[in-house]
Amino acid sequence: HAVIDFSVAEVAPLSAALAAEHGVPLVLGTTGIGAKDQAAVAAAAARAAIVQPANTSLGMNVVFALAERAAAALGTDYDIEILGQQHRNKVDAPSGATLALARAAAAGRGVELGQVEQRGRLGEVGRRPRGAIGMATVSGGDLSVIHTAIFAGTGERLEVTHRGSSRAIYTKGAVAAARWTKGAVAAARWAVGRPSGLYSMAQVLGLA
């Protein structure tokens, strides 16, 4: 048996605590979890197998892996910008997938995202720092979810993009969660029998 939770961020510590109490694997697909609640999830992972994907889509996880490899190969001669597009009902920005894409790029460079990230540029911000990773979010209406990592060099540009193919799925939170059911079920099956720990979707898919 395993539990799949795609509810709201506030419930994450409770779900993790119950998983730890009963020794049941948990797939925690909620994003926007604060630092304190994330610490509670990590603590619970000492007593249960918890898979915490930023996104359970196979395609999105391949994009994470590609962005990490591109960042490592291209180095800081290429500026990195991470763009996220969301429908109007998305409550967190940047989204979990946008942050995960930025973290993948930072990992490729061997740095922590918090040391190099730039968000919400406004006014005379000065020359772009070498090695900075920018993030921006576009939100409105029923826009399809799109995530892009841009590696901008001099004379050339590399872009890695993932696009959601259906807009109708984002009209309600419960329906939105259904988009990732296949991946979440695969993660739950993978987690059964695993030792306690906090796992990523890349590990489930064999990408890490």
KESE-89876 format. One line per field, with one value per atom (N, C-alpha, C): residue number from 1; chain; x, y, z. Coordinates in Angstrom, 3 decimals. Layout:
KESE-89876
seq	(NUM|...)
mol	(A|...)
east	(X|...)
north	(Y|...)
up	(Z|...)
END
This chain:
KESE-89876
seq	(1|1|1|2|2|2|3|3|3|4|4|4|5|5|5|6|6|6|7|7|7|8|8|8|9|9|9|10|10|10|11|11|11|12|12|12|13|13|13|14|14|14|15|15|15|16|16|16|17|17|17|18|18|18|19|19|19|20|20|20|21|21|21|22|22|22|23|23|23|24|24|24|25|25|25|26|26|26|27|27|27|28|28|28|29|29|29|30|30|30|31|31|31|32|32|32|33|33|33|34|34|34|35|35|35|36|36|36|37|37|37|38|38|38|39|39|39|40|40|40|41|41|41|42|42|42|43|43|43|44|44|44|45|45|45|46|46|46|47|47|47|48|48|48|49|49|49|50|50|50|51|51|51|52|52|52|53|53|53|54|54|54|55|55|55|56|56|56|57|57|57|58|58|58|59|59|59|60|60|60|61|61|61|62|62|62|63|63|63|64|64|64|65|65|65|66|66|66|67|67|67|68|68|68|69|69|69|70|70|70|71|71|71|72|72|72|73|73|73|74|74|74|75|75|75|76|76|76|77|77|77|78|78|78|79|79|79|80|80|80|81|81|81|82|82|82|83|83|83|84|84|84|85|85|85|86|86|86|87|87|87|88|88|88|89|89|89|90|90|90|91|91|91|92|92|92|93|93|93|94|94|94|95|95|95|96|96|96|97|97|97|98|98|98|99|99|99|100|100|100|101|101|101|102|102|102|103|103|103|104|104|104|105|105|105|106|106|106|107|107|107|108|108|108|109|109|109|110|110|110|111|111|111|112|112|112|113|113|113|114|114|114|115|115|115|116|116|116|117|117|117|118|118|118|119|119|119|120|120|120|121|121|121|122|122|122|123|123|123|124|124|124|125|125|125|126|126|126|127|127|127|128|128|128|129|129|129|130|130|130|131|131|131|132|132|132|133|133|133|134|134|134|135|135|135|136|136|136|137|137|137|138|138|138|139|139|139|140|140|140|141|141|141|142|142|142|143|143|143|144|144|144|145|145|145|146|146|146|147|147|147|148|148|148|149|149|149|150|150|150|151|151|151|152|152|152|153|153|153|154|154|154|155|155|155|156|156|156|157|157|157|158|158|158|159|159|159|160|160|160|161|161|161|162|162|162|163|163|163|164|164|164|165|165|165|166|166|166|167|167|167|168|168|168|169|169|169|170|170|170|171|171|171|172|172|172|173|173|173|174|174|174|175|175|175|176|176|176|177|177|177|178|178|178|179|179|179|180|180|180|181|181|181|182|182|182|183|183|183|184|184|184|185|185|185|186|186|186|187|187|187|188|188|188|189|189|189|190|190|190|191|191|191|192|192|192|193|193|193|194|194|194|195|195|195|196|196|196|197|197|197|198|198|198|199|199|199|200|200|200|201|201|201|202|202|202|203|203|203|204|204|204|205|205|205|206|206|206|207|207|207|208|208|208)
mol	(A|A|A|A|A|A|A|A|A|A|A|A|A|A|A|A|A|A|A|A|A|A|A|A|A|A|A|A|A|A|A|A|A|A|A|A|A|A|A|A|A|A|A|A|A|A|A|A|A|A|A|A|A|A|A|A|A|A|A|A|A|A|A|A|A|A|A|A|A|A|A|A|A|A|A|A|A|A|A|A|A|A|A|A|A|A|A|A|A|A|A|A|A|A|A|A|A|A|A|A|A|A|A|A|A|A|A|A|A|A|A|A|A|A|A|A|A|A|A|A|A|A|A|A|A|A|A|A|A|A|A|A|A|A|A|A|A|A|A|A|A|A|A|A|A|A|A|A|A|A|A|A|A|A|A|A|A|A|A|A|A|A|A|A|A|A|A|A|A|A|A|A|A|A|A|A|A|A|A|A|A|A|A|A|A|A|A|A|A|A|A|A|A|A|A|A|A|A|A|A|A|A|A|A|A|A|A|A|A|A|A|A|A|A|A|A|A|A|A|A|A|A|A|A|A|A|A|A|A|A|A|A|A|A|A|A|A|A|A|A|A|A|A|A|A|A|A|A|A|A|A|A|A|A|A|A|A|A|A|A|A|A|A|A|A|A|A|A|A|A|A|A|A|A|A|A|A|A|A|A|A|A|A|A|A|A|A|A|A|A|A|A|A|A|A|A|A|A|A|A|A|A|A|A|A|A|A|A|A|A|A|A|A|A|A|A|A|A|A|A|A|A|A|A|A|A|A|A|A|A|A|A|A|A|A|A|A|A|A|A|A|A|A|A|A|A|A|A|A|A|A|A|A|A|A|A|A|A|A|A|A|A|A|A|A|A|A|A|A|A|A|A|A|A|A|A|A|A|A|A|A|A|A|A|A|A|A|A|A|A|A|A|A|A|A|A|A|A|A|A|A|A|A|A|A|A|A|A|A|A|A|A|A|A|A|A|A|A|A|A|A|A|A|A|A|A|A|A|A|A|A|A|A|A|A|A|A|A|A|A|A|A|A|A|A|A|A|A|A|A|A|A|A|A|A|A|A|A|A|A|A|A|A|A|A|A|A|A|A|A|A|A|A|A|A|A|A|A|A|A|A|A|A|A|A|A|A|A|A|A|A|A|A|A|A|A|A|A|A|A|A|A|A|A|A|A|A|A|A|A|A|A|A|A|A|A|A|A|A|A|A|A|A|A|A|A|A|A|A|A|A|A|A|A|A|A|A|A|A|A|A|A|A|A|A|A|A|A|A|A|A|A|A|A|A|A|A|A|A|A|A|A|A|A|A|A|A|A|A|A|A|A|A|A|A|A|A|A|A|A|A|A|A|A|A|A|A|A|A|A|A|A|A|A|A|A|A|A|A|A|A|A|A|A|A|A|A|A|A|A|A|A|A|A|A|A|A|A|A|A|A|A|A|A)
east	(0.835|0.000|0.884|0.358|1.033|-0.026|0.361|-0.547|-0.045|-0.977|-0.667|-1.389|-0.649|-1.224|-0.919|-1.969|-1.864|-2.782|-2.918|-3.903|-3.343|-3.074|-2.563|-1.328|-0.510|0.779|0.628|-0.423|-0.591|-0.768|-1.227|-1.492|-0.226|0.794|1.990|2.618|2.830|3.439|2.587|1.263|0.373|0.454|0.418|0.517|1.826|2.909|4.222|4.286|3.715|3.720|2.923|1.772|0.965|1.670|2.350|3.111|4.200|4.886|5.945|5.385|4.247|3.636|3.246|2.725|2.233|3.211|4.351|5.330|4.844|4.045|3.458|4.177|4.562|5.180|4.226|4.783|3.992|4.557|3.670|4.028|3.407|4.255|3.794|3.984|2.904|2.978|2.615|2.426|2.048|3.270|3.153|4.242|3.882|4.807|4.573|4.711|5.417|5.604|6.683|6.379|7.328|8.483|9.513|10.728|10.454|9.618|9.322|8.601|7.600|6.858|7.729|8.627|9.527|10.465|10.882|11.735|10.988|9.692|8.873|8.754|8.624|8.566|9.880|10.991|12.302|12.509|12.024|12.146|11.330|10.138|9.278|9.908|10.724|11.364|12.378|12.712|13.598|12.875|11.535|10.753|9.838|9.883|9.030|9.681|9.339|9.811|8.882|9.416|8.618|9.197|8.386|8.770|8.150|8.989|8.497|8.870|8.050|8.363|7.899|8.724|8.260|7.245|7.334|6.437|6.559|5.454|5.512|5.453|5.440|5.461|6.825|6.836|8.080|8.805|8.073|8.681|9.323|8.658|9.201|10.468|10.493|11.681|12.854|12.574|13.630|14.171|13.284|13.718|14.620|14.280|15.153|16.557|16.602|17.900|18.671|17.973|18.624|19.162|18.390|18.824|20.073|20.127|21.312|22.545|22.388|23.520|23.950|22.972|23.300|24.042|23.590|24.245|25.684|25.901|27.248|28.144|27.579|28.375|28.681|27.726|27.878|28.595|28.487|29.175|28.583|29.283|28.751|28.945|29.502|29.513|28.100|27.192|25.797|24.933|24.103|23.167|21.952|21.455|20.306|19.088|17.997|16.706|15.691|14.920|13.881|12.530|11.717|10.399|9.300|8.324|7.165|5.896|5.022|3.714|2.630|1.659|0.619|-0.749|-1.784|-3.152|-3.388|-4.477|-4.713|-4.961|-5.345|-5.680|-4.472|-3.298|-2.087|-1.769|-1.591|-1.471|-0.034|0.944|2.328|3.152|4.031|4.912|6.260|7.356|7.417|6.814|6.343|5.766|6.848|6.412|7.367|8.220|7.610|8.369|9.367|8.984|9.900|11.112|10.863|11.953|12.832|12.184|12.956|13.840|13.340|14.126|15.323|15.094|16.190|17.202|16.718|17.629|18.453|17.836|18.565|19.702|19.426|20.467|21.580|21.189|22.187|23.039|22.399|23.137|24.147|23.767|24.689|25.938|25.797|26.938|27.624|27.062|27.664|27.482|26.357|26.078|24.680|24.423|23.082|22.281|21.023|20.192|20.097|19.967|19.822|20.986|22.129|23.309|23.324|22.560|22.684|21.351|20.242|18.951|18.643|17.883|17.364|15.880|15.065|13.617|13.120|12.076|11.373|12.242|13.034|13.846|12.952|13.331|12.537|13.434|13.326|14.108|15.528|16.413|17.806|18.583|18.554|19.152|20.634|21.139|22.546|22.839|24.092|24.536|24.262|23.846|23.553|24.824|24.756|25.931|26.256|27.523|27.945|27.517|26.911|26.485|25.098|24.423|23.079|22.085|21.091|20.003|18.710|18.105|16.885|15.640|14.581|13.289|12.186|11.240|10.100|8.862|7.701|6.442|5.419|4.757|3.633|2.379|1.335|0.120|-1.112|-2.122|-3.368|-4.323|-5.601|-6.626|-6.456|-6.636|-6.475|-5.219|-4.184|-2.929|-2.441|-1.940|-1.321|-0.062|0.270|1.476|2.688|3.634|4.856|6.047|7.094|8.338|9.484|10.317|11.450|12.713|13.787|15.120|15.854|16.244|16.965|18.437|19.304|20.748|21.210|21.414|21.688|23.174|23.799|25.207|25.350|26.552|26.805|26.798|25.799|25.703|24.860|24.427|23.546|22.757|21.684|20.814|20.268|20.280|19.698|18.472|17.358|16.146|15.661|15.296|14.706|13.321|12.281|10.905|10.030|9.150|8.092|6.749|5.820|4.502|3.405|2.481|1.287|0.364|-0.237|-1.010|-2.492|-2.972|-4.404|-4.629|-5.487|-5.819|-6.977|-7.877|-9.077|-8.748|-7.610|-7.283|-6.974|-6.789|-6.394|-7.571|-8.783|-9.930|-10.215|-9.912|-10.132|-8.909|-8.624|-7.457|-7.524|-8.695|-8.806|-8.550|-9.057|-8.849|-7.401|-6.803|-5.398|-4.527|-4.850|-4.068|-4.154|-5.282|-5.465|-4.504|-4.019|-3.064|-1.833|-1.468|-0.225|-0.464|-1.695|-2.025|-1.105|-0.837|-0.012|1.368|1.984|3.308|3.281|2.247|2.148|1.975|1.158|0.965|2.269|3.008|4.299|5.247|5.228|6.081|5.673|4.353|3.869|4.301|4.175|4.595|6.096|6.853|8.305|8.685|7.945|8.286|8.001|7.054|6.699|7.918|8.266|9.406|10.734|10.762|12.004|12.310|13.581|13.917|13.479|13.405|13.019|13.965|13.420|14.235|13.377|13.953|13.260|13.776|12.903|13.291|12.726|13.381|12.929|12.300|11.599|11.020|12.109|13.230|14.339|14.837|14.833|15.226|14.207|12.934|11.871|12.047|12.373|12.454|13.838|14.764|16.098|16.934|16.606|17.330|18.408|18.495|19.498|20.137)
north	(-1.190|0.000|1.259|2.336|3.631|4.719|5.918|7.065|8.083|8.668|9.719|10.984|12.047|13.309|14.424|14.939|16.093|17.207|17.352|18.288|19.709|20.210|21.576|21.541|22.572|22.589|22.456|23.050|23.028|21.618|20.703|19.328|18.469|18.918|18.100|17.558|18.379|17.830|16.736|16.900|15.895|14.589|14.694|13.490|12.763|13.530|12.931|12.291|12.973|12.428|11.131|11.086|9.864|8.731|9.069|8.050|7.474|8.357|7.900|7.064|7.486|6.772|5.347|5.196|3.882|3.132|3.768|3.113|2.862|3.801|3.655|4.594|4.116|5.013|6.139|7.314|8.487|9.123|9.443|10.269|11.634|12.632|13.970|14.908|15.140|15.914|17.362|17.841|19.233|20.143|21.297|22.268|23.472|24.413|25.597|25.362|24.295|23.970|24.875|25.509|26.408|25.660|26.415|25.803|24.995|25.506|24.804|23.488|23.533|22.315|21.328|21.842|20.967|20.239|20.934|20.299|19.159|19.348|18.295|17.087|17.352|16.271|15.495|16.222|15.581|14.737|15.234|14.481|13.189|13.267|12.084|11.043|11.515|10.596|9.682|9.972|9.084|7.800|7.830|6.651|6.123|6.730|6.278|6.648|5.900|6.234|7.297|8.483|9.592|10.030|9.943|10.451|11.834|12.850|14.228|14.821|14.588|15.105|16.545|17.349|18.679|18.539|17.438|17.168|15.684|14.995|13.554|13.202|14.199|13.950|13.424|12.358|11.814|12.872|13.563|14.568|15.686|16.157|17.249|16.816|15.590|15.100|14.916|14.570|14.518|15.929|16.926|18.318|18.731|18.342|18.636|18.085|16.820|16.169|16.854|17.237|17.912|19.275|19.999|21.320|21.211|20.200|20.019|19.734|18.862|18.525|19.718|20.487|21.657|22.701|22.918|23.899|23.501|22.204|21.717|21.866|21.596|21.619|23.035|23.955|25.296|26.268|26.051|26.922|28.309|29.200|30.545|31.506|31.026|31.857|32.014|31.157|31.190|31.626|32.647|33.095|32.178|31.874|30.976|31.753|31.600|32.148|31.003|30.907|29.891|30.580|30.192|30.801|29.796|30.232|29.398|30.100|29.374|29.916|29.109|29.801|29.139|29.761|28.989|29.509|30.405|31.141|32.140|31.530|30.249|29.638|29.069|29.117|28.638|29.586|29.035|29.898|30.204|29.413|29.684|30.067|31.041|31.496|31.877|31.387|30.431|29.090|28.347|27.041|26.075|24.948|23.937|23.440|23.285|22.811|23.862|25.138|26.205|26.226|26.109|26.074|24.849|23.712|22.483|22.591|23.254|23.448|24.354|25.396|26.287|25.564|24.729|23.968|22.976|22.391|21.458|22.171|23.370|24.158|24.531|24.919|25.262|24.043|22.884|21.655|21.344|21.618|21.396|22.249|23.402|24.298|24.074|23.185|22.892|23.974|24.705|25.771|25.593|26.231|26.265|27.361|27.064|28.042|29.351|29.268|30.471|31.444|30.947|31.802|32.591|32.132|32.730|33.154|32.905|33.186|34.672|35.046|36.404|36.306|36.992|36.998|38.441|38.649|39.924|41.137|41.131|42.309|43.528|44.652|45.867|47.084|48.012|49.235|49.049|49.920|49.880|48.889|47.643|46.573|46.376|47.060|46.948|45.776|45.628|44.574|43.205|42.283|40.939|40.301|39.780|39.121|37.826|37.562|36.327|35.144|34.151|32.963|33.040|34.178|34.312|33.420|32.930|32.156|32.921|33.425|34.216|33.359|33.809|33.130|34.147|33.815|34.690|33.834|34.375|33.651|34.482|33.859|34.460|33.727|34.471|33.841|34.549|33.759|34.369|33.396|33.679|32.908|31.412|30.718|29.267|28.867|29.690|29.406|27.990|27.328|26.030|26.197|25.152|25.189|24.903|25.843|25.715|26.087|25.284|25.593|25.553|26.576|26.678|27.089|26.405|26.810|27.394|28.655|29.332|29.457|28.995|29.151|30.128|31.376|32.442|32.763|32.408|32.729|33.892|34.144|35.180|34.528|34.870|34.311|33.061|32.500|31.338|31.200|30.436|30.237|28.818|28.162|26.832|26.934|26.323|26.312|24.884|24.564|23.265|23.544|23.016|23.378|22.157|22.254|21.261|21.982|21.455|22.060|21.073|21.523|20.728|20.799|19.681|19.642|19.906|19.951|20.147|21.269|22.209|23.303|22.951|22.104|21.798|21.209|20.539|19.853|20.804|22.102|23.019|23.786|23.427|24.202|23.992|22.822|22.536|21.812|22.055|21.415|19.904|19.338|17.884|17.321|18.018|17.559|17.756|18.854|19.093|17.977|17.524|16.440|15.178|14.968|13.761|13.682|14.813|14.830|13.996|13.989|13.334|11.961|11.428|10.171|9.035|8.908|7.817|7.841|9.018|9.130|8.923|9.439|9.301|7.843|7.107|5.689|4.928|5.283|4.645|4.916|6.153|6.504|5.731|5.585|4.849|3.391|2.776|1.388|1.244|2.201|2.180|2.295|3.114|3.382|2.211|1.359|0.222|-0.679|-0.935|-1.788|-1.068|0.245|1.010|1.361|1.514|1.970|3.416|3.818|5.194|6.162|7.301|8.305|9.229|10.353|11.330|11.170|10.745|10.416|11.427|11.511|12.397|11.573|12.271|11.586|11.103|11.805|11.366|9.992|9.715|8.393|7.343|7.702|6.770|6.395|7.358|7.143|6.699|6.545|6.101|7.178|8.449|9.561|10.119|9.561|10.040|8.862)
up	(0.000|0.000|0.000|-0.545|-0.555|-0.614|-0.187|-0.187|-1.209|-1.978|-2.937|-2.497|-2.250|-1.783|-2.772|-3.421|-4.318|-3.827|-2.531|-1.998|-1.920|-0.731|-0.564|0.316|0.208|0.899|2.411|2.968|4.420|4.975|4.144|4.593|4.550|3.847|3.626|4.911|5.958|7.180|7.821|7.789|8.367|7.575|6.258|5.422|5.683|5.776|6.017|7.399|8.399|9.762|9.846|9.172|9.179|8.451|7.346|6.620|7.513|8.261|9.161|10.299|10.842|11.963|11.591|10.368|9.949|9.044|8.735|7.886|6.473|5.959|4.630|3.652|2.469|1.484|1.086|0.823|0.461|-0.800|-1.743|-2.887|-2.636|-2.412|-2.035|-3.218|-3.958|-5.190|-5.045|-3.819|-3.596|-3.644|-4.301|-4.339|-3.475|-3.344|-2.537|-1.048|-0.644|0.768|1.356|2.486|3.135|3.774|4.185|4.724|5.986|6.884|8.133|7.857|6.983|6.665|5.889|5.047|4.309|5.268|6.316|7.320|8.008|8.233|8.849|7.924|6.623|5.645|5.636|5.646|5.639|6.898|8.038|9.287|9.224|8.631|8.508|7.597|6.638|5.701|6.378|7.637|8.389|8.782|8.715|9.129|8.046|6.858|5.749|4.430|3.398|2.051|1.477|1.236|0.716|-0.628|-1.666|-2.977|-3.114|-3.332|-3.416|-4.767|-5.780|-7.114|-7.283|-7.947|-8.350|-9.468|-10.197|-11.313|-11.635|-11.810|-12.060|-13.538|-14.401|-15.840|-16.261|-17.039|-17.566|-18.390|-19.269|-20.122|-19.329|-18.273|-17.476|-16.766|-16.285|-15.598|-16.555|-17.802|-18.806|-19.058|-19.064|-19.234|-18.073|-16.840|-15.703|-15.950|-16.391|-16.620|-17.751|-18.806|-19.931|-19.516|-18.703|-18.254|-17.393|-16.542|-15.698|-16.554|-17.546|-18.408|-19.266|-19.759|-20.572|-19.751|-18.519|-17.659|-17.376|-17.171|-16.898|-18.126|-19.299|-20.525|-20.997|-20.827|-21.389|-20.464|-19.154|-18.212|-18.130|-17.456|-17.199|-18.364|-19.480|-20.685|-21.242|-20.796|-21.221|-20.036|-20.254|-19.225|-19.216|-18.015|-17.877|-17.398|-18.131|-17.733|-17.719|-16.648|-16.518|-16.582|-17.555|-17.744|-17.437|-16.661|-16.360|-16.800|-17.469|-17.870|-17.181|-16.564|-15.779|-16.057|-15.766|-15.802|-14.584|-14.588|-13.544|-12.167|-12.091|-10.812|-10.068|-10.674|-10.002|-8.856|-7.647|-6.473|-6.076|-6.547|-6.169|-7.389|-7.199|-8.275|-7.669|-8.206|-9.314|-8.904|-9.872|-9.591|-9.140|-8.579|-8.151|-9.297|-10.460|-11.625|-12.097|-12.047|-12.428|-11.508|-10.216|-9.248|-9.447|-9.720|-9.931|-11.164|-12.199|-13.411|-13.129|-12.343|-11.965|-11.090|-10.168|-9.303|-10.126|-11.148|-12.013|-12.726|-13.220|-13.890|-12.915|-11.701|-10.691|-10.337|-10.221|-9.905|-10.994|-12.244|-13.344|-13.231|-12.607|-12.409|-11.067|-10.261|-8.971|-7.938|-8.016|-7.056|-6.488|-5.352|-4.777|-5.462|-5.781|-6.486|-5.712|-4.395|-3.582|-3.695|-4.129|-4.255|-5.565|-6.548|-7.887|-8.500|-7.832|-8.455|-8.504|-9.537|-9.673|-10.000|-9.210|-9.450|-9.495|-10.276|-10.258|-10.486|-11.558|-11.851|-12.105|-11.525|-11.688|-11.538|-12.466|-12.376|-12.877|-12.470|-12.905|-12.043|-12.470|-11.666|-11.980|-12.974|-13.310|-14.223|-14.553|-15.448|-14.832|-15.673|-15.194|-14.620|-13.392|-12.807|-13.558|-13.728|-14.366|-13.498|-14.111|-13.382|-12.783|-12.924|-12.370|-13.110|-12.386|-12.983|-12.716|-13.787|-13.650|-13.742|-13.084|-13.140|-13.358|-14.215|-14.468|-14.681|-14.306|-14.431|-15.193|-16.151|-16.866|-16.416|-16.055|-15.542|-16.072|-16.476|-16.912|-17.576|-17.449|-18.141|-17.995|-19.128|-19.115|-19.900|-19.778|-20.478|-20.174|-21.175|-20.978|-20.139|-19.409|-18.595|-19.477|-19.490|-20.287|-19.421|-19.484|-18.776|-19.772|-19.733|-20.657|-19.925|-20.226|-19.767|-20.976|-20.872|-21.947|-21.558|-22.443|-22.260|-23.348|-22.964|-23.927|-23.966|-25.085|-25.284|-26.238|-26.677|-27.676|-29.049|-29.835|-31.178|-31.280|-30.164|-30.217|-28.916|-28.989|-27.831|-27.869|-26.737|-26.596|-25.697|-26.116|-25.301|-25.113|-23.883|-23.560|-22.996|-23.636|-23.288|-23.071|-22.085|-21.882|-21.943|-22.733|-22.875|-22.477|-21.627|-21.352|-22.551|-22.929|-24.169|-23.987|-22.745|-22.521|-21.532|-21.889|-20.983|-20.058|-20.506|-19.728|-18.367|-18.253|-17.008|-15.866|-16.154|-15.102|-14.495|-14.860|-14.395|-12.919|-12.386|-10.978|-10.427|-9.157|-8.564|-8.626|-8.374|-8.379|-9.764|-10.772|-12.143|-12.537|-12.092|-12.403|-11.856|-10.653|-10.069|-10.910|-11.565|-12.357|-13.527|-13.973|-15.084|-14.768|-13.487|-13.085|-12.458|-12.575|-11.921|-12.343|-13.633|-14.117|-13.482|-13.496|-12.896|-11.401|-10.735|-9.289|-8.891|-9.642|-9.360|-9.560|-10.613|-10.853|-9.691|-9.179|-8.043|-6.800|-6.593|-5.424|-5.484|-6.646|-6.795|-6.564|-7.050|-6.886|-5.412|-4.670|-3.271|-2.342|-2.712|-1.860|-1.683|-0.430|-0.136|-0.065|-0.389|-0.315|1.144|1.487|2.841|3.042|4.296|4.607|3.919|3.496|2.831|2.007|1.592|0.761|-0.665|-1.572|-2.937|-3.933|-5.089|-6.161|-7.288|-8.178|-9.332|-10.277|-10.297|-11.146|-10.722|-9.419|-8.946|-9.342|-9.255|-9.673|-11.138|-11.967|-13.417|-13.868|-12.921|-13.299|-13.984|-13.711|-14.330|-13.413|-12.212|-11.245|-10.541)
END
